[in-house]
Amino acid sequence: MTYQREQEIAIQAVREAATLCTAVQAKISSSVLEKKDKSPVTVADFGSQALVCRAIREAFPDDPIIAEEDSEALQTGDNAHLLEKVVAEVSAVRPGTGTQAVCEWIDFGGAQEYSERFWTLDPIDGTKGFLRSQQYAIALALIVDGEIVVAAMGCPNLSVAPGEETTGIIYTAVKGQGTFAVSLEGVRGEEPIRVSETTLSSQARFCESVESGHTSHNDYASVGDKLGITEEPVRLDSQCKYAVVARGEADIYLRLPTRPGYVERIWDHAAGVLVITEAGGTVTDINGKPLDFTHGAGLEENRGVIVTNGPLHEQVLDALNAVGVQ
């Protein structure tokens, strides 16, 4: 299958969600940040999920969606004001939308179990980056028979190319057809994306999380020393890190275990994995096993995530083993 229609719907859905998220983020003030008020990202999170789930439900009504949110939390008395804001933001993109429709759309993403064909969505990946008006991603992927076959990952604040000032890009891929970048605004055509050709680990560059809670920065440093890496890392939030490696701006991204028993969620990785692999890169867990998307919402059979340009992958796995990352 070419999955052309699925890809078109996915890009359209992510683009709509990005419109909402951009509008909400533009309203974040310094006073909101001073109060540590997370309501803007909550509104954008639910609004983004509502719009994406609406698009998938309308085009593919039989496809389940494993997404991050459900509307129950919004429908309690204390959060009624947040629900009103979510409905208002969704209505700004889809005029005439009511409260019931918004809640139904959000809850269409309520699947948790594996099925032969399903979508997975992270409506806003990188919530702290969103609040800082920095990087976040809207990540959508279609999984068929355990294989990721379509991905659309919107990065509203990421430059369209390294060093450019213009921002807003969607990275999209179909299994076996390569990775492409398309303008979030639709003003630039598809551009093929490829990973770097770096083969010497001493010349490689890490892509790291801003938030230390997402990975073990101490282990990162030990692995970097073992590989002889001296370049300053690219630091940013969200699945945008996958995009940065996919387009050759960095060579290695590690999501190393921070505590025993932690299970990664599929929506944090599925879209990024296809973007990387179709750009020529490699993704495994810390033991070199492919990520297994046949266990519902969790990557139950994997530990950690290792993303590289491909040629460096075995060197990274050897370094992890040498420094005792488990």
N, C-alpha and C positions, 0 to 999 in steps of 0.2 A: 504493500500500500504506500501511496505517496504522502498521505495525511495532509494534503494541501488545504482542505477545508478546515481541519482541526487547527492547523497552524495559523490560518487567516483569522479564525475566531479567537484564538488565544492572543494574538497580537492586538486585535481590536479590543478585547476585554482588558488587557493590561494597560493599553493606552487610555481607556476610559477611567480606570482606577487611578492612573497616574495624574489625570486631570484633577480628580477629587483631592488626592493627597497633596498635590502642589498648592491647591487653593487653601487647604487647611494649614499647611506648613507656613504659608505666607502670612498668616494671621498670628503666628506665635510671637509674643512680645517678650521683652526682657523681664517684665513683671511676672509673667507666667513661669519663666525659668527660675526666677528668684523664689517663687513659692513652691517650686518643684511640683508644679501642676502637670500631671500626665494626661489630662483630659484631651488635649489636641491629638495626641497619638492614638488614644482610644477611639475617638471619633473617626479618624482617618482609617484605622485598622478595620473597624466594623463597616464603614462605608465602602472601603476598597473590596472587602469580601462580598458585600452585597452586590456590587456591580459586576464583579467577575463571575460570581455564581449565577447571577441572572443570565449573563451571556451564554454560559455553558449549558444551563438548564434549557434555555430557549432553543439552542442549536442541537444539543445532544441530551434529551430529557432522560434517557436511560443510563447515562453515565454518572456513577457516584462521584462525590468530591470529598477527599479527606483534607479538611482545612483546619485552621487553628482556633477559630472562634465559634461561639453559638450565641443566640440572642437572649438566652435566659438571663444572663447577667445584666443586660440592658433593661429588662422588663420588671425589675424590682423598683420599689418606691424611691429609693435613694438615687437611682440612676435614670429616672424618668427624663431629667433635663439633658442627659447625654443622648438618650434615644431621640429626643427632639432635634438635637444638633445633627445626629447622624442622618435622620430623615431629611433635614434641610439641605445638607451637603449632597446627598444622593439626588434630591430633587433638582439641585442646581445643574446636575449633569443629565438627569433623566426627568424632565419636568412632569409634574403631576403624580409623582410617586408618593404613595401613602405609607403609613406606619406598618400596616399589616404586610404589604408587599415587601418592604425592607426586611422585616423579621423573617419572612418566608425565604427570601433570597439568602440571607445569612445562614439560615438553618439548612439550606440545601447542601451546605458544605459540612454537614454533620456526620458523614460516614467515618468509621474507624477501622473497619475490617478490610482485609485484602480482597480484591475481586479480579477477574481476568482483565477487565478494562476499567480504569478509574483515573481521575485527575487528583493532583495534590496542589494545594495553594498555601503560600504564606503571603497574606495580604499586605503586611509591612514587615519585612525582615530588617532588623536594625533599628529598634525603637528609640534607643538613646541617640543614635545618629540623626534620626528624624527630628527629635526635640532640639538637637544642636544645630539644626538646619544644615546638616552634613549628609553623609551617604546613607541611603536605605534602598531596598529593592522590593519590587512586587514580583514574586516568583511563582510561576505556574507551569506545571508539567503534566503530560499524559503518559500513563504507564499501561502497557498492554503485555499480558503474559509475563509480568515481572521485569520487562524491559522498558526503559524510558524511551519514548519514540518521538515526542514533541516537547519543546521547551520554549517559553517566552519569559524573559526576565527583564523587567523595566527598571532602569537606574536613572531616575529623574535628575539627580544632581551630579552624575558622573560626566566628565568631559567626553565629547563624541570621539575624541582621539587623544592619546597622550600629549600633553602640552597645549591643547586647544582650550580656549576660554568658553566656547559654546558648550552647553550641557544638555543632557536629556537623550538617552539612548535606550533602545531595546535590543537585547541580544537574543537571537532566536535560532533554533536548530531543529532539524528533523533527522532521525536516525539514518545514517548512510548518505546524508546529503550536505554535510558541512555546517558550519556556524556562520551566521551573518549578523551584521549590525545594521539596524534601521533607525532612522531618526524618530524620536518620540513624537515630534510634531509632524512627521510624515513629509518633511520637505527635502529629505535626501534619500536616495535609493539604497538598495541593499549593498553592503560592502563585505566581502569575505574576510573572516577573522582567522588568524593562525597564531599558535603558540610560538615562543622563541625557539631558536635552534641551539641554545646554550648546552654544551656537553660537559664543561668543566665546573665542578661544584664551587670552586673558588671564585668563579666569575658570576655565580648565581645571585639572585636577589629574592629575599623573602617578601611575601605579602602577609601582614599580621593584622589581627583584630586590635581595635582600639581598647576594647573591654577585656581586661585580664581574666575575668570570670569565664570567658568563652573558651579559653585554652590555657595551657600551662606555659607562661612566658619563660619560666626557669628552664624547662625542658627545651623550649625553642632555642634559648641561648646555648645550651649544651650541644644540641644538634648542629647549630650554626658553627660553633667552634670545631666540631668534628669534621664538618664539611669545608672548613676554611673560608667561610663567607664573611666578607668585610663590608660589603655594600650596605648602605642604610636601607632598612626595610620600607616598603610602602605600607602605611597604616591607614586602614579605613574600616568602617562598619559594614556588616551585612554580606549577603551573597555577591555583592559587587566585587568581592575578592576573587571569586571565580572568573568574573569578566576580566579583571586586571591581569590574571595569569593567562587567560585565553587569548588576549590580544598582545601578549609578549612584553607587557610592562613590568612584570615580575615573573619568576620561574617556579616558585614553590609556595604553597600555602598549606599549613599544618593545623588541623583541629585536634589537638592532643587531649587525652582524657584528663579531667580535673578532679575526678573523684571515682571511687570504685562503684560499679553498677550503673553508671550513667548511660542512658540510651539516647542516642541522637534521634531527632524527629525527621521524618522523610521530607517534610516541606522545607526544611532548612538546607536541603542538599539536592533534591531531584533535578530541578531546573539547571542549577549550576553544573551538575555532573555531565549532563548532555551537552551543555555549552562548551565545556572543557574538552570532552572526548571527541566531539565532532570538529573541534579546532586542532586536533592532533595530540592533545594531552592525555594524561593517565590519572585515574582516581582509584584508590583502594582504601582499605582500613590500615591500621598500623601494622597489621600482620601480613599485608599484601593481598588480602582477600577482596574481591569485588564487593561493592555495596549491594546488599540483598534487599530488594524492595517487595518481598513477598510476605511480609509480616504485619501488614496494616500500617498504623501510624508510626511505628518505631523501627529503627534499624537494629532489631533484636540480636542479629547474628554478627554484628560488627562492633569494633571498638575503635573510636577515633576515625579521622578522615585525613588522608594524605593526597594532596593535589599537586601535580608537577607538569612540566612541559613534555614529559615522556622520557627523553634520554637521561634525565637525572633521577628517575624514580627508584631504581635499584640502589643507587648511592644513598638516597635519603633513607630507604628502608634499612640498609646496612648501618647507617649512622644511628638511627633510632634503636636498633638492636644493641649497638656498641655502648650506648649511654644508658641502656636499661629502661627505656620507656616501654611500659606494659599496659 
